[in-house]
Amino acid sequence: MARLTALNPEEVTGKTKDLFNAVQAKLGVVPNMMRTMGNSPAVLEGYLNLSGALSHGKLSAKTGELIALAVSESNSCDYCLAAHTFIGEKLIKADPEVLKAARLGNSADAKTEAILQLAKTLISKGGLVNDEDVNKAKNAGVSDAEIAEIIGHVALNVLTNYFNNVANTELDFPTV
């Protein structure tokens, strides 16, 4: 049972209504996570702004989804695993085996695997990585800009993982 209330988009007003309208226009629906984040328009707006900014970065949308899966697996977030598996399959058109491997930080592509491993290392070490951790990524061809974006994607997904784990957000995506 959900611990925080998912707001009804038909019943909200003010900033929350504006944010829900923007999400509805973009996605065609307001997912339960965002409906629940809407209890604090500041949290929902912050999430949407960081997500939007990262979508214009050097890392591809596919790589962002793979990072989300790696981080969500590390943080045991069922909601985010379901959402990002659905997005990965339906919107990014990634092979289900690629998505499954990403959860473990694995990829057939060496650079992608280095990105996923750095993301998982950031989680396991609470951000306190060492030179060797960073150099593994650099030696695989990951640039400083991409490392910065990996950190941004990890932070975004920690926010959503922790939010959904605390809220116990009701799944509105197929269970993984």
Helices and strands as residue ranges (DSSP letters): H 14-27, H 32-37, H 41-54, H 61-74, H 78-90, H 96-103, H 110-124, H 131-139, H 144-167
